[in-house]
Amino acid sequence: MAKRTLEQLQKQYAGSAKAMPGGPGRPNGPGRGPMGGPRGGRGPGIRAKGKPKDMRRTVSRLFGYVRRFRLQLLLVCLCMIVNTVTSLVGGYVLRPVITTIADHSTSAADRLSYLAMILIVLGCVYAVGIAANYLQQRLMLRVSQSATENLRRDLFNAIQKLPVRFFDSTPTGETMSRFTNDIDSIDMMINHSLTSMVSGVVTLCGTFCMMLYTNIWLTIITVVFIPIFAKGGAAIAKLSTRYYSGQQAALGAVNGYIEESVEGQRVVKVFNHEQICIEEFTALNDDMRDKQFRAQFWGGVMGPIMGNTSQISYALTAGIGGLLCLAGRFDVGGLAVFVNYSRQFSMPINMISQQMATIFSALACAERVFSVMDQPAEEADTADAIPLPEDTKGRVELSNVTFGYLPDKVILHDITLTAEPGQKIAFVGSTGAGKTTVTNLLNRFYDIQSGTIKIDGTDIRDYRRESLRRSISMVLQDTHLFTGTVMENIRYGRLDATDDEVIEAAKTASAHSFIMRLSEGYHTMLQGDGANLSQGQRQLLNIARAALSRAPILVLDEATSSVDTRTERHIEHGMDRLMKNRTTFVIAHRLSTVRNADAIMVLEQGHIIERGSHEELLARKGRYYELYTGIKELD
C-alpha cells in the first residue's frame, strides 16, 4: 500500500469517527444491503451542522416534548424573573449606600447603622436569588431529562416497527448516532442553551429598564455601542465557526484512521505497513493540531476582544457620568450602579449570540431524529389476517415469484418450487444470484412484486407476521449473541422455555459439552457478542436457539462457511438433528454440505437454471457438475 497524501487521507476519513460500533457487513448475505452492499457502517461522530431544513416544523414538534411539562416550565420562568430581579435590585441597593457613605454631613454612627441595615437587606435579596437559581436549575434539568427520555423512547419504539429494508440500507453507526450525538445535543439545548437564551433575554430587558430608570442619557450612550459589539462579535464568530468546522473534520479523520488501524492491526503487521501507518497518522495528527490551534485561538479570543471593546463604552459612560455628577445632575451612587449595569448589558447579548449556533445545531439533530421516526413502518397485517396453526406442517410453495429490491432491478425471475414437509431444499449459485433473497421473502422481510408464496396452502400475506416469523427459524453465518448468560441467549429462541428445555436444545445442537466446560456452565456471562467464545461455539449456540424455537420451517444461510472443516463437521451433527422433521432451506457455498438435500436449486442471475438431487445434477453434467468438480468456481 503506497503512502497516501494528507489530502487523500482527509477525503477518505473526514467525518468517519463513529459514535457507536457499526462495522461493515459481509458483501452478500442476510443483513446485507439489498444489492449486496454493506449493512453496517460508520456513523458520524460529530454533531449535525447548519440549520434544519424545516425549522418551524422541527421546533413545533420538539416543543411538543417539552410542552407537557407546562407547570415546571412556568415555575422555571418565574424563577428566572425572580433571579434577575434580585440581581438587579441587589445592584441598585448599592446606590443609596454609596451616596450615603459619600455624604459626610451624616454622622459616622448613622452611616454605619444604615450600612448594616442595607447589608441585611442585601443578604435576604441574594438568598432569594440563590434559592430561585437552584430551583430553576433543578426543574429545568428534570424537564430536559424527561423530554429526551420520551424522545429516545419514541425513537426506539419507531425503530422496532421499521421494515428490514431500512436496516439493510442504513449504516448501523448512522442509526446509533441518532441515539447518542443527536439526542445529547437536543438535551444540551433544552437544559443549557434554551435556558441561557431565555435568561439572557430576561436579564437584557431587566437591565435596560433599570438603566433607563437610573439615567436615560447614559442609557442612550450605552445603546449606541450595541451595533458595534454585534458586528464585531459576528465577524469573530464567523471566523471561529469556520475554523471549528475544520477542527471537527480533522478530528473525524484522526479518529476514523485510528479506528481502522486498530481494527486492522493484524493485517497491518502481516504486510509490514507499520511505518506507513505511523507516517500517515503523523500527517493527520499534525493537521489536527494546526486546525485546533486556529479554532481554539479564535474561539478564546472572542471573550477578551469583546470585553476590551466593552471597556471603551464603560470608560465613556463613566466619564460622562462623572461630568454629570460634577455638574450636580447625577449622584455618585447612581453613577456607580449605572456603570455596573452598562457592563452587564453586553453580557446577555454575547450569551444569546453564542447560543444561536448551538440551538441551530441541536434543531438539525432533532430533524435527523424525526426523519428516522417518520420512516414508513412495516406494513400492518390486514384486518382478516390469521395466525399460523400450531400444527403447521411446513409445506412451502413458491409460484412464479418475481421480486426486486428496486422497481427497475429485478433480482428473482419467475421462481417456482415446492418443499414438502420435512424436505431439505438447497440453494447454490454465484454471489448475487438471489439465494438469500428467497429466504428473506419467506419471512416477509420484503413483499414480492408478483406470484405467490404459500405455507400449507395459504398465502403468507394472509398470515399475521408475528406468527409467520415464529414458524420460521433461521441460522445465519453472522451469529449475534446478546449480553447475558449462555442460557438466556439460547432461551431467546423461545422466552417461555424451561431450563430443562434449554439444556435439551443445547444437546440437540451438540453445544452441551462445550457449555459445561465453561467457567460457570449455562450461567456463564457473555459480553461483546460472545467474544470469549470461538466462532464455532457461537454458531452452536445459534443452532441451539433455533432448536428451542420448535419452528416447523428452518433456514440455514451459509451457517458453516466461516468455520474450519473440523468445526463444520461438529456443527453439521447439530444441524442434522435440528433439521429432523422440519422443512429446511439451505444456502451454502461449500457444495459438500448439500449432497444429502432432497432437491438442489442452482440459481444464476435470479433464475433457477437446474434442479434435482445431487446424483441427478451430477449425471446431467451441467452447471452444478462444473461447480462440484471444480471445473468452474463460485463467484
N, C-alpha and C positions, 0 to 999 in steps of 0.2 A: 504494500500500500504506500503510494507516494505521499509525502508530506503535503498537506493542504494549506493553502494560504489563509490569512486571517479573514478575508472577505468570504471565502468558501465556507469556513467554519461558522462564521456569523450567520450566513444564509441557511446553513443546514441545521444549526442548533438553537438559534434565537427563538425564544418563546417556547422551548421544549421542556422546560422544567416542569415536572408534574406534581400535582397536589397529592395524588394517591397513586399506588401502583396500578398499571394498566398496560401490560406488555402486549406485544403483537401476537395475534392468533396465528395458528398454522394456516398454510395457504389454501387448503381445500378440505373442509370437514364441517361437522356441526359446530355452531358457534362462530363460523366464519362469515364473512360478508357475502351477500347474495351472489356476487360474481366471483367468489373465491378470494376476496380481499381480506385484509386483516380485520378481526373483530375488535381487538384491543387497541390501545394507542396511548400516547402521552397527552394528558390534558394540560391546559395552561396552568402554570404555577403562579401567574401574576394576575392582578385584578383586571377586570374589563376597563378599557379606557374609553373616553369620549362620552357623548350624551346618548341617552336612549333614543331609539327611532321614533317612538310614540310616547312622549313624556307624559302627556295628560292621562292617557290610559294607564300607564305604569304607575304614576303617582296615585291615581284613584284606586287602583287595585291593591297597591301596597298599603295605602291608608286604611283599606278595609280590614287589614290585620291589626291595625292599631286602634281603629275606631271602637272596637268592642270594649276597650279599657277607658271609656269616656270619663268615668269618675276619677280614676287615677290621673289621667291627663289634666283634668280640671284642677285637681289638687297640685299637680306639678306646676301649672301656670300660675296658680295662686302663690305657691312657694317662690317662684321666680320673681314675681312682683314684690312680695314681702322682702326677699333677699336684696333686690335692687333698691327698694325704698329705704331699708335700714342702712345700706351702704351710702346712699346719697344724703340721707338725714344725718347719719353719723358724721359725714364730712361737713355738712352745713352747720352742725352744732359748734364746730370749731370757730365759726365766725364771731359769735358774741364772746367766746372765751378769749380769742386773740385781741379783740377790741377792748375788752375789759382789762386784760392784763396790761395792754399798752397805755391805758388811761391811768396816769399817775395821780389824778385828782381823787381817786378812791383809795381808801386805806388798805394796807397790805393784808390786814386780817380779813377784811371784806372780800378782797380778791381771792385769798386762799380759800375762804368758805365757799365762794362761788365756784372756784375750780374743783373743789371736792364734790360739790353737787353735780356739776357737769360730768365729772368722771363716772359717777354712779349712773347718771342717765345714759352715758355712752356705753357703759358696761351692759346695761339692760337692753339697749338697742342692738348692740352687736351680738348679744346672746340670742336674741330673737332671730337675727340674721343667720347665725350658725345653725340653729335648730331648723330654720326653713331650708337652708342649703343641704343639710343632712337628709331631711325628709324628701327633698327634691331628687337627690341622687338615688336614694333608696327606691322611691316609687318609679323613677324612670328606668332604673336597672331592671326592676320587675316587669315593667311594660315591654322593654326591648327583648328580654329573655323569653317572655311568654309569647310575644309576637313571632320571634324567629323559631320558637319551638313549634308553633302552629304551622308556620310556613314550611319548616323542614318536614313535619309530619305529612302535610298535604302533598309535598313533592314526592316523598317516599311512597305514599299511597297511590299517587298518579303513576309512578314508575311501575308498580306492581301490576297495573292494568294495561300497560303498553304491550303491543304485539312484539314477537321475536324480531320482526323486521327492523324495529327501532334499534335493538341492541346489536343486530348484525351490521348495521350501517353507521353506528355511532361509537367512537372510541370510548373505552371504559374510563380512561382518565378524564375525558371531556365531561362525561356524566358525573364522575366523582367530584370534579371541581365545582359543580353546582352546589353540592352539599358542604363543601369546605370554604374555598375562597369567596364564592359569591354570597353565600349566606352570612359568612363572617363580616363581609363588607356592609351588608344590609344591617346587621346587628350594630356595627360601629356607627353607622349613620344615625340610626334611631336613638342609640344611647348617648352618643357624644356629639356628632355633627349637628343633628337636628336641635338638640338641647342648646348647644353653643350658639346656633344661629338665632333661635328664639330669645335666648337670654341676652345675646348681643343687641337685638332689636329693642328689647325692653330697656336695657341699660342705655342705649343710644337715645331713645325717646326721653327717658327719665333725666339723663344728664343734660340734654338740650333744654328741657323745661326748667331745670334748676339754674342753668346758665342764663336763660332769659330772665328768670326771676331775680338773679343776682345782679346782672348788669347787661342791658340789651346791646350797648355799643361794643363792649368787648366780645359779646357773642357774635356779632356781625364780623368782626376781625377774624375770629377763630374759624367761622364757617367759610370765609373766603379761601382758606388754605385747603379745604377738603378736596377740591378738584386736583390740586397739586399732589396731595397724598394718593388719591385714587389712580391718577395717571402714572405716577412713579411706581406704585405697588403693582399695577397691571403689567407694566413693562418688565419689571423684575420677575413677576410670577410667570409671564410668558416664556422668558428665557430659562427660568428654573424648570418649568414643566418640560421643555424640550430636552434639557439635559437629564431630567429624571426618567423620561421615556427611554433615552439611550442607555441609562444605567440599568433599567429593568430588562431591556433586551440583552445587554451584556451579561446580566445575572442569569437570565434564562439560558443563554448559550453555555455559560460555565457549568451550571447545574446539569443541563442536558448532557454535556460532554462527560462530566464526572459519572453520571448515572450509567451511561452507555459503556464507559470504560470499566467501571466496577463490575457490571453485569457480564461483560465480555472479557474479563481478565484472563480466563483460561485460553481463549483464542488469541489474545494479545501475546501471551507468553509462548504459545505454540509457534507463532510466526515471528517471534523476536522483534516485536514492534514497540517495545517499552520506550526506547529513546524517541521514536517519532511521537508517541503519545505525550511524553514529557514536553517536547518542543511545541506541539500543538496546544497543549494545556497552558504552557507559559505564555504563548501569544494571546490566548483568550483571557488569561488572568491579568496580564499587563493591560489589555484593552479595558477590562472592567475597572481596574484601578484608576486609569485615567478618567474614565467616564464618571466613576463615583466621586472623584475629586471635584470635577466641574459641577456635578449635580449638588453635592453637599456644600460646596463653597457658595454657589448662588442661592441655595436654599437657606444657608445660615446667614448670608449677608443681608437678607431682606430685613430682618429684625433691626440690626444696627443702623442700616441706611434709613429705614422708616422712622426709627427712634430719633436719630440725629436730625432728620428733616422736621420732625415734630418739635424739636428743641427750638427751631427758628420761630415757629408760631408761638411757642411757650415764652421765649425771650421777648418777642414783640408785644405779646399780650401783657406780660409783667411790666415792661417799660411804659406802655401807655397807661396801664392801671396805676403805676406809681405816680405818673404825672397827674392823673385824676385825683389821687389821694393828696398830693401836694396842693392841688387847686381846691381841696375841700369838697370835691364832687363824689368822693368814694372813701370808704373806710378801709383800714388796714386788714381787718378780719375778712371783709368781703373780697379783697384782692387775693388774700391767701387761699380762700375757699375757691375762688374762680379759677385761678391758675391750676389748682388741683383738678377741677372739673375739665378744664381745657386739655390737660394732659391725658385724662381718662377718655376724652371724647373720641380720639383717633383709635383707641384700642378696639372698641366694638366693630368699627369699620374694617380694620385689618382682620379681625376674627371672622367676620361674615365673609369677606372675600376669600380667605384661606379655606373656609369650609365648603365653598361652592364646588370646587373641583372634586372634593371627596363625595359630596352629595350626588353630583352628576355620575361619578364612577359607580356609586352604590346603586343608583337607579338603572344604570346599564346592566349591572349584575342582576338586579331584580328582573329586568326584562329577559335576561338569559334564563333565569329560573322559571319564569312564567312561560317561556317558549317551550320548555320541556313539559310543563304541566298542561299546556294546550295541545300537545301532540294527540292525534286521534287515538283513543283507547281501542283495545282489541274488540272487534265486532261482537256485540252481545248475542247470546243464543236467542233463537226465535222463541216466541211465546209457547209454541206447541212442541218444543224440543223435549226429548225423553232421555232418561238415563239408560246407559247400557245395562242389560240384565245381569244379575250376579252370576248366572250360569252361561255367560258368553262363551261360545265355542272357539271363536278366533278365526273364522273363515274370512279371508280378506280378498276382495275383488277390485281390481283396477280396470276400468273400461274406457278406452280411448281418451286417456288423461293427457291433456296438454297444459303446460304451465311455463311461465316466465316471470322472473323477479321484476322485470321491467316489461311494459307492453310491447316494446319493439325488439325484445331479445328473448326468444323462446328457448327454454332450457330442455324441456321434455316434449317429445313429439308423439302423440297418439300411442301412449303406453297402455298395454293391455296384458294383465296376468292374473292368475288366481292362485292363492295359497290356501290349501285345505288345512283344517285344524291339525296341529301337531307337525306340520311340514316345516322343512328348513329350506328357505329360498335365499340364494346367494347372488349378490351383485358384484360384478367385476368390470373393470374398464379403466380407461385413462383418467387422469385428473381433469375434473371439469365435465365429465361425461354425464353427470346428473344422478349419480348413485345416492349421495346423501340427500339430495332434493326429494327423492321418492320417500324416504323415511320422514323428512320434515312435513311432507303432505299428510302422512298418516296421522300425525298428532294435531293437524290443523294449525301448525305454526304459520302456514300460508294456505290460502284457499286457491283451488285450481281455477283456471280460466274456462275449461270445458272438459266434458267427460264426467265420470262418477267414480267415487271410491266407496265401497260398501264393506261393512263388517256384519257378518251373519245376515246378509241380505238387505240391510238397511243402510241408506246413505249416511255417511258420517256427519253430514251437515244437519241431519235430523236428531243427532245425539247432543246432549249437553257436553260442552268442552271438558268440564271437570271430570265427569265420569269416563269420557273418551280417553283422556290422558292418564287416568288412573288405571285403565285397562291395557296401557302400553308402557312397558318398562324399557329403559334404554341403558346400554353400557357403551360409553364413548371412549375414544382414545384419550381425550383430555379429561382426566379424573378431577373431581373437585371435592375436597373434604373440608368440613366446617370446623371452626374452633369448638372443641368439645371432646368427650370421651369416644373411644372406639365404638362402644355400644350405642351411644347417641347418634353417631354417624351412620351406623347400619340401620338404626331404627328410623332414620329419615325416610326410608322406603315405605314405612307404614307406622305412623306415630302411635297407634294403639297396640302395637305388638308387645308381647310379654318378653321378659329376659330370656326365657327358655326358647321362644320362637326366634329371637335374635341369634342365639347361640346355634340353633339348628340351621338357620340361614347361613351362618358363617361356615358351618361344617359342609353344607351343600356347595359352597364356593371354594372349598379347600383352604379356607382362611383361618380355621380354628387353631391349627397347630402353631402358626407363627404368632397369632394373637396371644396365646398362652405363654409364649416366650418373652413377651413384652414385660416391662418392669412392673406394671400393675394390671396386666391382662386386659380384660374388656374395659376396665376403668382407667386405662392409660389415656392421659390428656394429649390431644393432637392440636397443634398450632401451626400457623404458616402453611396451610394446605397440606398438612401431613409431612412436613419437611424432614421429620425424623424417621420416615419410612422410605423404603425403596419404591421405585415406580411399579414394580410387580406387586408389592404388598398393597399399595394404594389401589391398584386395579382389582385385586381380590376383594378389598372392602367394597369397591363399587359393585362388583358382581354379587356380593352378599346383600347389598342394599336392594339390588334388583330382584334377588331371590325372595327377599322378605315381602316384596310388594304383591306377590301372587298374581301378577297381571297375566292374562292369557296370551298376550302378544308381546314378543320380545324383539328388540332391535339391538344388534351388535355392530357398532360402527368402528371398524379398524381397532378393535379392543386390544389387540396384541401387537400392533405394529411398532410400538415404541419400547418393546422389551426384548431381551435376548431370547435365543431359541430354547434354552433350558427353562426359563421362566414362562415362556409361551406354552410349553407343554404342561406345566403346572397349572397355568390359568385355564388351558383348554379342558383339563379334567373337571374344573369347577364349572365351566360353561356347558360342558356336556350334560352334567346333572341339572344345570339351570334350564337348559333347552328342553328337557324331557317333558312331553305332553304340552308344549307351548308352540304356537305358530311363531317361527323365528325368521327374521330378515337379517342377513349377514352381509356386511360390506368389508372386503379385505383386499389388501394389496398382495399379501402372501397367498398365492393360489393353493398352496398345500393345505391351508386351513379350510378350504371349501370343497374338498374332494368328496366328502360324505354328504353333501347337500342333496336334497331331493330334486332340486332344479337350480340350474345356474343361468343367470341372465347376463349376457355380455352387452354392455352399454357403450355406445360411441356417439358422441355429439347429440345426446338426448334420444337416440333410437335404440331399441332392442334389436341387435343385428344377429344374435344367436341365442338359443335357449335349449336346455336339455340337461341330462345328468352328466357327470364327469366323463363317464365312459362314452356316452353318445357324442359329446362335443369333441373328444379326442379322435373318435372314429371319423368325424367329418373333416378333420384336418383344416379347420378354418382359423378364425382369429384366436379363439381360445387355445387351440392346439399350438399356434405360434407363440402365444404368451407363455403357456405352460412348459413348452420345451425350450424356451429361451431364444427361439428364432427372432422374436421381437420382444421388446420390453415395454412395460407400462410407463407412460409418460409421467 
